[in-house]
Amino acid sequence: MKRLLFGVASLASMLATGALAADLPVKAPPLPVAVYNWTGFYAGGNIGYSWGHSSTTTSFYDGTSGALLSSSAAGFNMDGAIGGVQAGYNWQRDKWVFGIEADIQASGQRGDGLFNCAGGALTPRPAALNGTCAPGHVGDTAPFDVAAFPVGDALSQKLQWFGTLRGRIGPTVTPTVLLYVTGGLAYGEVKTFEQVAGVNITGLNGTNNSTSTPVFATFGNTSTRVGWTVGAGIEGALGGNWTAKLEYLYIDLGTVSASFLTPITTTGGGLLGIRYSSHITDNILRVGLNYRFGGPVVAKY
């Protein structure tokens, strides 16, 4: 009898436990969470403004002897609008994003500077008649003296185009907002144009006869230079695969230089040569729009 009662009690306990378990809620599997991921290729366009600068030294020299006659330094701005395209690739590890980006820009930047070589004076006679770069004329009497005219050089420069190849690194302050610093290689084409004006005074010194002939010359040169760049920016998701960025870059393209001979006669009897050397730098502020290929959102459980 005891064994029969024990078996009945055990069976009742098992049935009760099964019924209780059937009443408990079933735990559902976790739902995926959408997380923004910066990894992948992207491409886009940009537009902005650039504040460039040319630090230029112009030298006047005797084209026959090579002797330096005069030299002066001046700086001028090369400002203008810019626009171009960019492409790159990002890798994301936790909150850090690493990337590489290349861009090419059209530029409207230009500027100009004025340089001159001093002319002569009528007194004291005859020592001051010659200018630094060009000779005057000594008449047989003072009224027939002609002081040398100054030589003027108008130099203009334009940054035709430029591009960069840079690395990028920075943290995500939120999953969809990236702060970064950037730096690397810069390159660009600088076009220089010069207009030179002077006066050749001819005639035998000690006579009353002299002729003053205005002389003009032009010179152009185009140079492609390679330099460096550093900067920083912020980029954020707009929705879907689109992002927008605001970026600043400082660019140093190094030095462009050239020389040429003019038809102006120097005090030594040779032709006047002019040589320029310009250090080109740039400050760029631009906004850009990128499209990310392959989808920037991934599922995380």
C-alpha positions in Angstrom: 0.0 0.0 0.0 2.8 2.4 0.9 4.5 1.8 -2.4 1.3 2.4 -4.3 0.7 5.7 -2.5 4.3 6.9 -3.2 4.0 6.1 -6.9 0.7 8.1 -7.1 2.3 11.1 -5.3 5.3 11.1 -7.7 3.1 11.0 -10.8 1.0 13.9 -9.5 4.2 16.0 -8.8 5.5 15.4 -12.3 2.2 16.4 -13.9 2.0 19.6 -11.9 5.6 20.6 -12.8 4.9 20.0 -16.5 1.7 22.1 -16.4 3.6 25.0 -14.6 6.4 24.9 -17.2 3.8 25.1 -20.0 2.5 28.3 -18.5 5.9 30.1 -18.4 6.6 32.6 -21.3 9.0 31.5 -24.0 12.1 33.9 -24.3 12.4 35.3 -27.8 15.8 35.6 -29.6 17.4 39.1 -29.5 16.5 41.4 -32.4 19.4 42.8 -34.6 20.5 46.4 -34.0 21.4 48.7 -36.9 25.0 50.1 -36.4 26.6 52.6 -38.8 30.0 51.4 -40.2 32.4 53.6 -42.1 34.4 50.8 -43.8 34.3 50.8 -47.6 34.8 52.8 -50.8 33.4 56.3 -51.3 33.5 59.0 -54.0 32.0 62.5 -54.3 32.5 66.2 -55.1 33.5 69.4 -53.2 33.4 73.2 -53.6 35.1 75.9 -51.5 37.4 78.9 -51.4 41.2 79.2 -51.1 43.4 81.9 -49.6 46.8 81.4 -51.3 50.0 83.4 -51.0 53.1 83.9 -53.2 56.3 85.0 -51.4 58.3 86.3 -54.4 61.8 87.6 -54.8 62.7 89.3 -58.2 66.3 89.9 -59.2 67.6 92.1 -62.0 71.0 91.1 -63.4 73.4 91.8 -66.3 72.7 89.1 -68.9 76.4 89.3 -70.1 78.4 89.3 -66.9 75.8 87.7 -64.7 76.3 90.5 -62.1 73.4 91.1 -59.8 72.1 94.7 -60.2 69.0 94.8 -57.9 66.8 92.4 -55.9 63.5 92.9 -54.0 61.1 90.7 -52.2 57.4 91.1 -51.8 54.4 88.9 -51.1 50.9 88.9 -52.6 47.7 86.9 -52.2 46.4 84.3 -54.7 42.8 83.9 -53.7 39.9 82.3 -55.6 37.2 79.7 -55.7 38.0 76.0 -56.0 36.0 72.8 -56.9 36.7 69.2 -57.6 36.2 65.5 -56.9 37.5 63.1 -54.4 37.5 59.3 -53.7 38.8 57.1 -51.0 38.5 54.1 -48.7 37.9 53.8 -45.0 38.6 51.1 -42.4 36.8 51.2 -39.0 38.1 49.5 -35.9 35.8 50.1 -32.8 35.4 53.9 -32.7 38.5 54.7 -34.8 38.4 55.2 -38.6 41.5 55.0 -40.8 41.4 56.0 -44.5 43.2 57.2 -47.6 41.8 59.8 -49.9 42.8 61.4 -53.3 41.3 64.5 -54.8 41.8 66.8 -57.9 40.8 70.4 -57.9 40.2 73.2 -60.5 41.3 76.5 -59.2 40.5 80.2 -59.9 43.3 81.4 -57.6 45.4 84.3 -58.9 47.3 87.4 -57.8 50.0 89.8 -58.9 52.9 91.9 -57.6 54.9 94.9 -58.8 58.7 95.1 -58.8 61.1 97.7 -60.1 64.8 98.6 -60.6 65.5 102.3 -59.7 66.2 104.9 -62.3 68.7 107.7 -62.3 68.6 111.4 -61.2 69.8 114.6 -62.8 71.9 115.6 -59.8 74.7 115.3 -58.9 75.9 115.5 -62.5 77.0 113.2 -64.1 77.3 110.5 -61.4 73.6 110.1 -60.7 72.4 109.9 -64.3 72.7 106.2 -64.6 70.1 104.0 -63.0 70.7 100.8 -61.2 69.8 98.7 -64.2 69.9 101.1 -67.2 72.2 104.0 -68.3 71.4 107.6 -68.7 72.8 110.1 -71.2 75.3 112.9 -70.4 74.9 115.9 -72.6 77.6 118.5 -73.3 75.7 120.8 -70.9 73.3 120.0 -68.1 70.1 120.8 -69.9 70.8 118.0 -72.4 71.3 115.3 -69.7 68.8 112.5 -69.6 68.4 110.5 -66.4 67.9 106.7 -66.7 64.3 105.5 -66.5 63.4 102.9 -63.9 62.6 99.3 -65.1 59.2 98.0 -64.0 58.2 94.3 -63.7 54.5 93.3 -63.3 54.4 89.7 -62.2 51.1 87.7 -62.1 50.6 84.1 -61.0 47.7 81.6 -61.2 47.3 78.3 -59.5 45.8 76.4 -62.5 44.9 73.2 -60.6 46.1 71.1 -57.7 45.5 67.8 -56.0 46.3 65.8 -52.9 46.9 62.2 -51.8 46.3 62.0 -48.0 45.8 59.6 -45.1 43.0 60.2 -42.7 42.5 59.1 -39.1 40.0 60.0 -36.4 37.4 58.9 -33.9 33.6 58.7 -34.3 32.1 61.1 -31.7 28.8 59.4 -32.5 28.3 56.4 -34.7 27.4 58.7 -37.6 29.8 61.6 -37.0 33.5 61.4 -37.7 36.3 63.9 -36.6 39.6 63.4 -38.4 43.0 64.8 -39.1 44.6 64.4 -42.5 47.9 64.9 -44.3 50.1 63.8 -47.1 51.2 64.7 -50.6 50.2 67.8 -52.6 50.9 68.8 -56.1 49.8 71.6 -58.5 50.5 73.7 -61.5 51.5 77.4 -61.2 51.4 79.7 -64.2 53.5 82.8 -64.1 53.3 85.8 -66.5 55.6 88.8 -66.5 55.4 92.2 -68.3 58.5 94.3 -68.2 58.7 98.0 -69.2 61.8 100.2 -69.6 63.4 102.9 -71.8 66.6 102.5 -73.8 68.5 105.8 -74.1 70.9 105.9 -77.1 73.3 108.5 -78.2 76.9 109.4 -77.7 77.7 110.9 -74.3 78.9 114.5 -74.4 76.6 115.4 -77.3 73.2 117.0 -77.3 71.7 114.2 -79.4 70.0 111.3 -77.6 67.0 109.0 -78.3 64.7 107.6 -75.7 63.0 104.4 -76.9 60.3 102.7 -74.8 60.9 98.9 -74.5 58.4 96.3 -73.5 58.8 92.5 -73.0 56.6 89.7 -71.9 57.5 86.3 -70.4 55.4 83.2 -69.4 56.2 80.0 -67.6 54.3 77.0 -66.3 55.6 74.8 -63.6 54.2 71.7 -61.9 55.4 71.3 -58.3 55.1 68.6 -55.6 54.7 69.6 -51.9 52.8 68.6 -48.8 49.5 69.2 -47.0 48.0 68.9 -43.5 44.5 69.6 -42.3 41.4 68.5 -40.4 37.7 67.9 -40.9 34.3 66.7 -39.8 32.1 64.3 -41.7 28.6 63.1 -40.9 25.9 60.8 -42.3 23.0 62.4 -44.1 20.9 59.3 -44.6 21.3 56.1 -46.6 24.7 56.0 -48.2 25.3 59.8 -48.3 27.7 61.8 -46.1 28.7 65.5 -46.0 32.0 67.0 -44.8 33.6 70.3 -43.9 37.4 70.3 -44.3 40.4 72.7 -44.0 43.8 72.0 -45.6 47.1 73.9 -45.6 49.2 73.3 -48.7 52.8 74.1 -49.4 53.9 73.6 -53.0 57.4 74.7 -52.5 59.2 77.1 -54.9 58.7 78.0 -58.6 61.4 79.9 -60.4 62.6 81.0 -63.9 64.6 83.7 -65.6 64.6 85.5 -69.0 66.5 88.2 -70.9 64.8 91.5 -71.8 65.7 93.9 -74.7 66.6 96.6 -72.1 70.3 97.6 -72.2 72.2 97.7 -68.9 74.9 100.1 -67.7 77.4 97.4 -68.6 76.2 97.3 -72.2 74.6 93.9 -72.0 70.9 92.9 -71.9 69.0 93.1 -68.7 68.0 89.7 -67.2 65.2 89.1 -64.7 64.9 86.1 -62.4 61.9 85.4 -60.1 61.6 82.8 -57.2 58.2 82.3 -55.6 57.2 80.2 -52.6 53.5 79.1 -53.0 51.3 78.3 -50.0 47.6 77.8 -49.7 44.7 77.8 -47.1 41.7 75.8 -48.3 38.2 75.6 -46.8 35.7 73.4 -48.6 32.5 71.4 -48.2 32.0 68.0 -49.8 29.4 65.3 -50.5 30.3 61.6 -50.6 28.4 58.5 -51.6 29.5 55.3 -49.8 29.4 52.1 -51.9 28.2 48.7 -50.4 26.0 50.1 -47.7 27.2 51.7 -44.5 24.8 50.0 -42.0 25.4 46.5 -40.6 23.4 44.3 -38.2 24.7 43.7 -34.7 23.2 41.2 -32.2 
